[in-house]
Amino acid sequence: MSSKFPRAVVFGPMRMEGMNLKCLATEQGVLQVMSYINSVYKDNSVGRMMKISLDAAQVEAGVSYDLLEYPTTVLPYLTECWITSLRSFLAKNDITLETDIRYGKATHML
């Protein structure tokens, strides 16, 4: 499918003659947020690894605020990883994810 093809037709509902395709970038971002919240709440091994990754990114960023609570702040020196991908999605969609940094528990999403 050409990039010039009208996006309204690609993502539009079938009842309006659209193709009803999903935006894969949005699907990926939503699943990243869900994975993060579910894993951190359950405190399983994946959640602990995500917390370690977030802590490492926090140290690398060298900032005192939570990286997921303020995702719109541009940090170009931060190494590309799962956390930076999650931050990009959060920033693009004006979402913040508040996390208790001391314990790694996701508290709520705005």
Buried (B, 14 or more C-beta within 10 A) or exposed (E): EEEEEEEEBBBBEEEEEBEEEEEEEEEEBBEBBEBBBEBBEEEEEBBEEBBEBBBEBBEBBEEEEBBBBBBEEEBEEBEEBBBBEBBBBBBEEEBBBEBEBEEBBBEEBE
